């Protein structure tokens, strides 16, 4: 299911990012304030409707390549 409100909020953030980078320096402060509002609205919506879920599987610990290739060398 496509969440139209989420897409609309993302588009609004993209619009204000574009507007703040391309506007005249006289209007930068106002457009940046609108960008902050749009980001805050998106953040609130995502935290309410899409809560963070924990990882289902824990990541494997990192092992250097020479550690596991050494096993192949010793196999012979």
SEFIZA-3560 file (N, C-alpha, C; in Angstrom, 3 decimals):
REM SEFIZA-3560
<numar><xx>0.841</xx><yy>-1.182</yy><zz>0.000</zz><atom>N</atom></numar>
<numar><xx>0.000</xx><yy>0.000</yy><zz>0.000</zz><atom>CA</atom></numar>
<numar><xx>0.884</xx><yy>1.242</yy><zz>0.000</zz><atom>C</atom></numar>
<numar><xx>0.576</xx><yy>2.150</yy><zz>-0.858</zz><atom>N</atom></numar>
<numar><xx>1.345</xx><yy>3.379</yy><zz>-0.986</zz><atom>CA</atom></numar>
<numar><xx>0.755</xx><yy>4.429</yy><zz>-0.045</zz><atom>C</atom></numar>
<numar><xx>1.601</xx><yy>4.998</yy><zz>0.748</zz><atom>N</atom></numar>
<numar><xx>1.170</xx><yy>6.030</yy><zz>1.681</zz><atom>CA</atom></numar>
<numar><xx>1.325</xx><yy>7.392</yy><zz>1.002</zz><atom>C</atom></numar>
<numar><xx>0.216</xx><yy>7.939</yy><zz>0.539</zz><atom>N</atom></numar>
<numar><xx>0.242</xx><yy>9.191</yy><zz>-0.213</zz><atom>CA</atom></numar>
<numar><xx>0.675</xx><yy>10.378</yy><zz>0.643</zz><atom>C</atom></numar>
<numar><xx>0.315</xx><yy>10.364</yy><zz>1.910</zz><atom>N</atom></numar>
<numar><xx>0.702</xx><yy>11.482</yy><zz>2.780</zz><atom>CA</atom></numar>
<numar><xx>2.213</xx><yy>11.498</yy><zz>2.976</zz><atom>C</atom></numar>
<numar><xx>2.823</xx><yy>10.313</yy><zz>3.119</zz><atom>N</atom></numar>
<numar><xx>4.276</xx><yy>10.239</yy><zz>3.268</zz><atom>CA</atom></numar>
<numar><xx>4.978</xx><yy>10.744</yy><zz>2.013</zz><atom>C</atom></numar>
<numar><xx>4.473</xx><yy>10.353</yy><zz>0.863</zz><atom>N</atom></numar>
<numar><xx>5.056</xx><yy>10.819</yy><zz>-0.404</zz><atom>CA</atom></numar>
<numar><xx>4.918</xx><yy>12.333</yy><zz>-0.523</zz><atom>C</atom></numar>
<numar><xx>3.765</xx><yy>12.854</yy><zz>-0.134</zz><atom>N</atom></numar>
<numar><xx>3.532</xx><yy>14.302</yy><zz>-0.203</zz><atom>CA</atom></numar>
<numar><xx>4.499</xx><yy>15.050</yy><zz>0.716</zz><atom>C</atom></numar>
<numar><xx>4.709</xx><yy>14.526</yy><zz>1.934</zz><atom>N</atom></numar>
<numar><xx>5.634</xx><yy>15.175</yy><zz>2.861</zz><atom>CA</atom></numar>
<numar><xx>7.075</xx><yy>15.121</yy><zz>2.347</zz><atom>C</atom></numar>
<numar><xx>7.459</xx><yy>14.004</yy><zz>1.766</zz><atom>N</atom></numar>
<numar><xx>8.813</xx><yy>13.907</yy><zz>1.193</zz><atom>CA</atom></numar>
<numar><xx>8.995</xx><yy>14.879</yy><zz>0.038</zz><atom>C</atom></numar>
<numar><xx>7.964</xx><yy>14.981</yy><zz>-0.809</zz><atom>N</atom></numar>
<numar><xx>8.030</xx><yy>15.930</yy><zz>-1.918</zz><atom>CA</atom></numar>
<numar><xx>8.122</xx><yy>17.370</yy><zz>-1.418</zz><atom>C</atom></numar>
<numar><xx>7.421</xx><yy>17.654</yy><zz>-0.344</zz><atom>N</atom></numar>
<numar><xx>7.464</xx><yy>18.996</yy><zz>0.234</zz><atom>CA</atom></numar>
<numar><xx>8.862</xx><yy>19.313</yy><zz>0.762</zz><atom>C</atom></numar>
<numar><xx>9.494</xx><yy>18.346</yy><zz>1.408</zz><atom>N</atom></numar>
<numar><xx>10.863</xx><yy>18.550</yy><zz>1.890</zz><atom>CA</atom></numar>
<numar><xx>11.803</xx><yy>18.769</yy><zz>0.704</zz><atom>C</atom></numar>
<numar><xx>11.650</xx><yy>17.963</yy><zz>-0.340</zz><atom>N</atom></numar>
<numar><xx>12.486</xx><yy>18.132</yy><zz>-1.534</zz><atom>CA</atom></numar>
<numar><xx>12.277</xx><yy>19.506</yy><zz>-2.166</zz><atom>C</atom></numar>
<numar><xx>11.027</xx><yy>19.946</yy><zz>-2.208</zz><atom>N</atom></numar>
<numar><xx>10.735</xx><yy>21.262</yy><zz>-2.775</zz><atom>CA</atom></numar>
<numar><xx>11.426</xx><yy>22.373</yy><zz>-1.988</zz><atom>C</atom></numar>
<numar><xx>11.323</xx><yy>22.324</yy><zz>-0.658</zz><atom>N</atom></numar>
<numar><xx>11.940</xx><yy>23.388</yy><zz>0.145</zz><atom>CA</atom></numar>
<numar><xx>13.459</xx><yy>23.312</yy><zz>0.122</zz><atom>C</atom></numar>
<numar><xx>14.030</xx><yy>22.110</yy><zz>-0.027</zz><atom>N</atom></numar>
<numar><xx>15.483</xx><yy>22.014</yy><zz>-0.194</zz><atom>CA</atom></numar>
<numar><xx>15.899</xx><yy>22.685</yy><zz>-1.488</zz><atom>C</atom></numar>
<numar><xx>15.160</xx><yy>22.413</yy><zz>-2.563</zz><atom>N</atom></numar>
<numar><xx>15.468</xx><yy>23.048</yy><zz>-3.839</zz><atom>CA</atom></numar>
<numar><xx>15.284</xx><yy>24.550</yy><zz>-3.747</zz><atom>C</atom></numar>
<numar><xx>14.196</xx><yy>24.973</yy><zz>-3.129</zz><atom>N</atom></numar>
<numar><xx>13.890</xx><yy>26.398</yy><zz>-3.033</zz><atom>CA</atom></numar>
<numar><xx>14.958</xx><yy>27.141</yy><zz>-2.230</zz><atom>C</atom></numar>
<numar><xx>15.429</xx><yy>26.505</yy><zz>-1.132</zz><atom>N</atom></numar>
<numar><xx>16.421</xx><yy>27.195</yy><zz>-0.294</zz><atom>CA</atom></numar>
<numar><xx>17.787</xx><yy>27.273</yy><zz>-0.973</zz><atom>C</atom></numar>
<numar><xx>18.101</xx><yy>26.313</yy><zz>-1.839</zz><atom>N</atom></numar>
<numar><xx>19.399</xx><yy>26.377</yy><zz>-2.528</zz><atom>CA</atom></numar>
<numar><xx>19.364</xx><yy>27.289</yy><zz>-3.746</zz><atom>C</atom></numar>
<numar><xx>18.176</xx><yy>27.475</yy><zz>-4.335</zz><atom>N</atom></numar>
<numar><xx>18.125</xx><yy>28.241</yy><zz>-5.575</zz><atom>CA</atom></numar>
<numar><xx>17.567</xx><yy>29.656</yy><zz>-5.418</zz><atom>C</atom></numar>
<numar><xx>17.190</xx><yy>30.036</yy><zz>-4.210</zz><atom>N</atom></numar>
<numar><xx>16.585</xx><yy>31.354</yy><zz>-4.042</zz><atom>CA</atom></numar>
<numar><xx>17.664</xx><yy>32.444</yy><zz>-3.863</zz><atom>C</atom></numar>
<numar><xx>17.212</xx><yy>33.663</yy><zz>-3.921</zz><atom>N</atom></numar>
<numar><xx>18.079</xx><yy>34.813</yy><zz>-3.704</zz><atom>CA</atom></numar>
<numar><xx>18.495</xx><yy>34.843</yy><zz>-2.234</zz><atom>C</atom></numar>
<numar><xx>19.677</xx><yy>35.354</yy><zz>-1.963</zz><atom>N</atom></numar>
<numar><xx>20.186</xx><yy>35.344</yy><zz>-0.589</zz><atom>CA</atom></numar>
<numar><xx>19.309</xx><yy>36.127</yy><zz>0.386</zz><atom>C</atom></numar>
<numar><xx>18.504</xx><yy>37.031</yy><zz>-0.134</zz><atom>N</atom></numar>
<numar><xx>17.588</xx><yy>37.790</yy><zz>0.710</zz><atom>CA</atom></numar>
<numar><xx>16.501</xx><yy>36.895</yy><zz>1.320</zz><atom>C</atom></numar>
<numar><xx>16.112</xx><yy>35.817</yy><zz>0.604</zz><atom>N</atom></numar>
<numar><xx>15.020</xx><yy>34.958</yy><zz>1.043</zz><atom>CA</atom></numar>
<numar><xx>15.500</xx><yy>33.650</yy><zz>1.677</zz><atom>C</atom></numar>
<numar><xx>16.784</xx><yy>33.479</yy><zz>1.870</zz><atom>N</atom></numar>
<numar><xx>17.320</xx><yy>32.213</yy><zz>2.373</zz><atom>CA</atom></numar>
<numar><xx>16.787</xx><yy>31.888</yy><zz>3.763</zz><atom>C</atom></numar>
<numar><xx>16.731</xx><yy>32.860</yy><zz>4.626</zz><atom>N</atom></numar>
<numar><xx>16.295</xx><yy>32.615</yy><zz>6.004</zz><atom>CA</atom></numar>
<numar><xx>14.848</xx><yy>32.107</yy><zz>6.053</zz><atom>C</atom></numar>
<numar><xx>13.965</xx><yy>32.736</yy><zz>5.276</zz><atom>N</atom></numar>
<numar><xx>12.560</xx><yy>32.326</yy><zz>5.272</zz><atom>CA</atom></numar>
<numar><xx>12.383</xx><yy>30.935</yy><zz>4.684</zz><atom>C</atom></numar>
<numar><xx>13.067</xx><yy>30.655</yy><zz>3.581</zz><atom>N</atom></numar>
<numar><xx>12.922</xx><yy>29.335</yy><zz>2.971</zz><atom>CA</atom></numar>
<numar><xx>13.543</xx><yy>28.254</yy><zz>3.850</zz><atom>C</atom></numar>
<numar><xx>14.609</xx><yy>28.588</yy><zz>4.560</zz><atom>N</atom></numar>
<numar><xx>15.209</xx><yy>27.611</yy><zz>5.468</zz><atom>CA</atom></numar>
<numar><xx>14.266</xx><yy>27.298</yy><zz>6.635</zz><atom>C</atom></numar>
<numar><xx>13.544</xx><yy>28.304</yy><zz>7.115</zz><atom>N</atom></numar>
<numar><xx>12.565</xx><yy>28.070</yy><zz>8.173</zz><atom>CA</atom></numar>
<numar><xx>11.459</xx><yy>27.127</yy><zz>7.692</zz><atom>C</atom></numar>
<numar><xx>11.001</xx><yy>27.335</yy><zz>6.462</zz><atom>N</atom></numar>
<numar><xx>9.985</xx><yy>26.446</yy><zz>5.892</zz><atom>CA</atom></numar>
<numar><xx>10.532</xx><yy>25.032</yy><zz>5.710</zz><atom>C</atom></numar>
<numar><xx>11.800</xx><yy>24.921</yy><zz>5.342</zz><atom>N</atom></numar>
<numar><xx>12.432</xx><yy>23.614</yy><zz>5.199</zz><atom>CA</atom></numar>
<numar><xx>12.485</xx><yy>22.893</yy><zz>6.539</zz><atom>C</atom></numar>
<numar><xx>12.827</xx><yy>23.616</yy><zz>7.592</zz><atom>N</atom></numar>
<numar><xx>12.864</xx><yy>23.006</yy><zz>8.925</zz><atom>CA</atom></numar>
<numar><xx>11.480</xx><yy>22.532</yy><zz>9.351</zz><atom>C</atom></numar>
<numar><xx>10.442</xx><yy>23.318</yy><zz>9.051</zz><atom>N</atom></numar>
<numar><xx>9.072</xx><yy>22.920</yy><zz>9.381</zz><atom>CA</atom></numar>
<numar><xx>8.679</xx><yy>21.641</yy><zz>8.631</zz><atom>C</atom></numar>
<numar><xx>9.022</xx><yy>21.611</yy><zz>7.340</zz><atom>N</atom></numar>
<numar><xx>8.669</xx><yy>20.448</yy><zz>6.525</zz><atom>CA</atom></numar>
<numar><xx>9.399</xx><yy>19.202</yy><zz>7.025</zz><atom>C</atom></numar>
<numar><xx>10.667</xx><yy>19.337</yy><zz>7.375</zz><atom>N</atom></numar>
<numar><xx>11.420</xx><yy>18.198</yy><zz>7.911</zz><atom>CA</atom></numar>
<numar><xx>10.827</xx><yy>17.726</yy><zz>9.233</zz><atom>C</atom></numar>
<numar><xx>10.425</xx><yy>18.666</yy><zz>10.084</zz><atom>N</atom></numar>
<numar><xx>9.831</xx><yy>18.308</yy><zz>11.371</zz><atom>CA</atom></numar>
<numar><xx>8.507</xx><yy>17.582</yy><zz>11.180</zz><atom>C</atom></numar>
<numar><xx>7.692</xx><yy>18.052</yy><zz>10.243</zz><atom>N</atom></numar>
<numar><xx>6.424</xx><yy>17.377</yy><zz>9.957</zz><atom>CA</atom></numar>
<numar><xx>6.654</xx><yy>15.957</yy><zz>9.453</zz><atom>C</atom></numar>
<numar><xx>7.636</xx><yy>15.794</yy><zz>8.568</zz><atom>N</atom></numar>
<numar><xx>7.957</xx><yy>14.468</yy><zz>8.056</zz><atom>CA</atom></numar>
<numar><xx>8.460</xx><yy>13.559</yy><zz>9.171</zz><atom>C</atom></numar>
<numar><xx>9.298</xx><yy>14.091</yy><zz>10.028</zz><atom>N</atom></numar>
<numar><xx>9.840</xx><yy>13.308</yy><zz>11.139</zz><atom>CA</atom></numar>
<numar><xx>8.741</xx><yy>12.861</yy><zz>12.093</zz><atom>C</atom></numar>
<numar><xx>7.828</xx><yy>13.758</yy><zz>12.420</zz><atom>N</atom></numar>
<numar><xx>6.722</xx><yy>13.412</yy><zz>13.309</zz><atom>CA</atom></numar>
<numar><xx>5.813</xx><yy>12.362</yy><zz>12.687</zz><atom>C</atom></numar>
<numar><xx>5.523</xx><yy>12.503</yy><zz>11.405</zz><atom>N</atom></numar>
<numar><xx>4.652</xx><yy>11.543</yy><zz>10.732</zz><atom>CA</atom></numar>
<numar><xx>5.300</xx><yy>10.154</yy><zz>10.694</zz><atom>C</atom></numar>
<numar><xx>6.581</xx><yy>10.127</yy><zz>10.373</zz><atom>N</atom></numar>
<numar><xx>7.266</xx><yy>8.837</yy><zz>10.302</zz><atom>CA</atom></numar>
<numar><xx>7.392</xx><yy>8.186</yy><zz>11.669</zz><atom>C</atom></numar>
<numar><xx>7.628</xx><yy>8.970</yy><zz>12.702</zz><atom>N</atom></numar>
<numar><xx>7.743</xx><yy>8.382</yy><zz>14.034</zz><atom>CA</atom></numar>
<numar><xx>6.394</xx><yy>7.864</yy><zz>14.534</zz><atom>C</atom></numar>
<numar><xx>5.305</xx><yy>8.495</yy><zz>14.118</zz><atom>N</atom></numar>
<numar><xx>3.981</xx><yy>8.062</yy><zz>14.542</zz><atom>CA</atom></numar>
<numar><xx>3.511</xx><yy>6.829</yy><zz>13.780</zz><atom>C</atom></numar>
<numar><xx>3.679</xx><yy>6.830</yy><zz>12.461</zz><atom>N</atom></numar>
<numar><xx>3.120</xx><yy>5.773</yy><zz>11.625</zz><atom>CA</atom></numar>
<numar><xx>4.121</xx><yy>4.674</yy><zz>11.256</zz><atom>C</atom></numar>
<numar><xx>5.397</xx><yy>4.950</yy><zz>11.340</zz><atom>N</atom></numar>
<numar><xx>6.417</xx><yy>3.971</yy><zz>10.986</zz><atom>CA</atom></numar>
<numar><xx>7.467</xx><yy>3.906</yy><zz>12.096</zz><atom>C</atom></numar>
<numar><xx>7.124</xx><yy>3.286</yy><zz>13.221</zz><atom>N</atom></numar>
<numar><xx>8.105</xx><yy>3.222</yy><zz>14.317</zz><atom>CA</atom></numar>
<numar><xx>9.301</xx><yy>2.354</yy><zz>13.910</zz><atom>C</atom></numar>
<numar><xx>10.435</xx><yy>2.682</yy><zz>14.477</zz><atom>N</atom></numar>
<numar><xx>11.650</xx><yy>1.936</yy><zz>14.159</zz><atom>CA</atom></numar>
<numar><xx>11.522</xx><yy>0.517</yy><zz>14.691</zz><atom>C</atom></numar>
<numar><xx>11.877</xx><yy>-0.440</yy><zz>13.866</zz><atom>N</atom></numar>
<numar><xx>11.836</xx><yy>-1.836</yy><zz>14.280</zz><atom>CA</atom></numar>
<numar><xx>13.255</xx><yy>-2.324</yy><zz>14.508</zz><atom>C</atom></numar>
<numar><xx>13.455</xx><yy>-3.158</yy><zz>15.520</zz><atom>N</atom></numar>
<numar><xx>14.796</xx><yy>-3.682</yy><zz>15.758</zz><atom>CA</atom></numar>
<numar><xx>15.175</xx><yy>-4.692</yy><zz>14.676</zz><atom>C</atom></numar>
<numar><xx>16.458</xx><yy>-4.939</yy><zz>14.550</zz><atom>N</atom></numar>
<numar><xx>16.932</xx><yy>-5.908</yy><zz>13.574</zz><atom>CA</atom></numar>
<numar><xx>16.450</xx><yy>-7.302</yy><zz>13.956</zz><atom>C</atom></numar>
<numar><xx>16.022</xx><yy>-8.064</yy><zz>12.967</zz><atom>N</atom></numar>
<numar><xx>15.565</xx><yy>-9.419</yy><zz>13.239</zz><atom>CA</atom></numar>
<numar><xx>16.749</xx><yy>-10.348</yy><zz>13.483</zz><atom>C</atom></numar>
<numar><xx>17.814</xx><yy>-10.120</yy><zz>12.778</zz><atom>N</atom></numar>
<numar><xx>19.025</xx><yy>-10.911</yy><zz>12.981</zz><atom>CA</atom></numar>
<numar><xx>20.167</xx><yy>-9.967</yy><zz>13.325</zz><atom>C</atom></numar>
<numar><xx>20.965</xx><yy>-10.368</yy><zz>14.240</zz><atom>N</atom></numar>
<numar><xx>22.100</xx><yy>-9.541</yy><zz>14.622</zz><atom>CA</atom></numar>
<numar><xx>23.196</xx><yy>-9.673</yy><zz>13.565</zz><atom>C</atom></numar>
<numar><xx>23.905</xx><yy>-8.603</yy><zz>13.280</zz><atom>N</atom></numar>
<numar><xx>24.970</xx><yy>-8.676</yy><zz>12.277</zz><atom>CA</atom></numar>
<numar><xx>26.112</xx><yy>-9.570</yy><zz>12.753</zz><atom>C</atom></numar>
<numar><xx>26.748</xx><yy>-10.225</yy><zz>11.792</zz><atom>N</atom></numar>
<numar><xx>27.875</xx><yy>-11.094</yy><zz>12.123</zz><atom>CA</atom></numar>
<numar><xx>29.085</xx><yy>-10.237</yy><zz>12.464</zz><atom>C</atom></numar>
<numar><xx>29.923</xx><yy>-10.697</yy><zz>13.373</zz><atom>N</atom></numar>
<numar><xx>31.117</xx><yy>-9.925</yy><zz>13.694</zz><atom>CA</atom></numar>
<numar><xx>32.061</xx><yy>-9.883</yy><zz>12.486</zz><atom>C</atom></numar>
<numar><xx>32.761</xx><yy>-8.802</yy><zz>12.365</zz><atom>N</atom></numar>
<numar><xx>33.654</xx><yy>-8.600</yy><zz>11.238</zz><atom>CA</atom></numar>
<numar><xx>34.886</xx><yy>-9.488</yy><zz>11.374</zz><atom>C</atom></numar>
<numar><xx>35.260</xx><yy>-10.135</yy><zz>10.293</zz><atom>N</atom></numar>
<numar><xx>36.506</xx><yy>-10.909</yy><zz>10.283</zz><atom>CA</atom></numar>
<numar><xx>37.321</xx><yy>-10.463</yy><zz>9.080</zz><atom>C</atom></numar>
<numar><xx>38.586</xx><yy>-10.279</yy><zz>9.301</zz><atom>N</atom></numar>
<numar><xx>39.451</xx><yy>-9.811</yy><zz>8.225</zz><atom>CA</atom></numar>
<numar><xx>39.577</xx><yy>-10.888</yy><zz>7.157</zz><atom>C</atom></numar>
<numar><xx>39.848</xx><yy>-10.466</yy><zz>5.945</zz><atom>N</atom></numar>
<numar><xx>39.911</xx><yy>-11.403</yy><zz>4.833</zz><atom>CA</atom></numar>
<numar><xx>41.067</xx><yy>-12.376</yy><zz>4.992</zz><atom>C</atom></numar>
<numar><xx>42.208</xx><yy>-11.894</yy><zz>5.512</zz><atom>N</atom></numar>
<numar><xx>43.348</xx><yy>-12.801</yy><zz>5.622</zz><atom>CA</atom></numar>
<numar><xx>43.117</xx><yy>-13.865</yy><zz>6.693</zz><atom>C</atom></numar>
<numar><xx>42.188</xx><yy>-13.634</yy><zz>7.634</zz><atom>N</atom></numar>
<numar><xx>41.873</xx><yy>-14.658</yy><zz>8.626</zz><atom>CA</atom></numar>
<numar><xx>41.152</xx><yy>-15.847</yy><zz>8.001</zz><atom>C</atom></numar>
<numar><xx>40.164</xx><yy>-15.597</yy><zz>7.168</zz><atom>N</atom></numar>
<numar><xx>39.427</xx><yy>-16.727</yy><zz>6.607</zz><atom>CA</atom></numar>
<numar><xx>40.090</xx><yy>-17.309</yy><zz>5.375</zz><atom>C</atom></numar>
<numar><xx>40.931</xx><yy>-16.545</yy><zz>4.671</zz><atom>N</atom></numar>
<numar><xx>41.651</xx><yy>-17.139</yy><zz>3.543</zz><atom>CA</atom></numar>
<numar><xx>42.810</xx><yy>-18.000</yy><zz>4.041</zz><atom>C</atom></numar>
<numar><xx>43.281</xx><yy>-17.707</yy><zz>5.231</zz><atom>N</atom></numar>
<numar><xx>44.354</xx><yy>-18.522</yy><zz>5.803</zz><atom>CA</atom></numar>
<numar><xx>43.876</xx><yy>-19.948</yy><zz>6.069</zz><atom>C</atom></numar>
<numar><xx>42.607</xx><yy>-20.116</yy><zz>6.351</zz><atom>N</atom></numar>
<numar><xx>42.061</xx><yy>-21.440</yy><zz>6.560</zz><atom>CA</atom></numar>
<numar><xx>42.160</xx><yy>-22.277</yy><zz>5.286</zz><atom>C</atom></numar>
<numar><xx>41.938</xx><yy>-21.652</yy><zz>4.135</zz><atom>N</atom></numar>
<numar><xx>42.060</xx><yy>-22.366</yy><zz>2.866</zz><atom>CA</atom></numar>
<numar><xx>43.511</xx><yy>-22.748</yy><zz>2.571</zz><atom>C</atom></numar>
<numar><xx>44.439</xx><yy>-21.868</yy><zz>2.958</zz><atom>N</atom></numar>
<numar><xx>45.849</xx><yy>-22.165</yy><zz>2.745</zz><atom>CA</atom></numar>
<numar><xx>46.296</xx><yy>-23.332</yy><zz>3.610</zz><atom>C</atom></numar>
<numar><xx>45.801</xx><yy>-23.392</yy><zz>4.835</zz><atom>N</atom></numar>
<numar><xx>46.182</xx><yy>-24.462</yy><zz>5.730</zz><atom>CA</atom></numar>
<numar><xx>45.446</xx><yy>-25.750</yy><zz>5.431</zz><atom>C</atom></numar>
<numar><xx>44.397</xx><yy>-25.696</yy><zz>4.641</zz><atom>N</atom></numar>
<numar><xx>43.616</xx><yy>-26.872</yy><zz>4.304</zz><atom>CA</atom></numar>
<numar><xx>44.418</xx><yy>-27.851</yy><zz>3.462</zz><atom>C</atom></numar>
<numar><xx>45.299</xx><yy>-27.345</yy><zz>2.622</zz><atom>N</atom></numar>
<numar><xx>46.109</xx><yy>-28.205</yy><zz>1.755</zz><atom>CA</atom></numar>
<numar><xx>47.066</xx><yy>-28.951</yy><zz>2.638</zz><atom>C</atom></numar>
//
